[in-house]
């Protein structure tokens, strides 16, 4: 019985420059996604801080009013 030839991994069928181009393209996409995620996180943090400031100002006004110092 003849032994069947081993199948190569499909990536090995591509020339090296093509593989490197695909890796470079994936790297660019990953960096872009990371930048977008960072910006989204910064915007979310700014929104949280804005809400916290508003909450603390409201609390300060309420405490001042309760103490009769207004």
Secondary structure, DSSP 8 states (H G I E B T S, - for coil): ---------GGGGS-HHHHHHHHHHHHHHHHHHHHHHHHHHHHHHHHHHHHHHHHHHHHHHHHHHHTT--
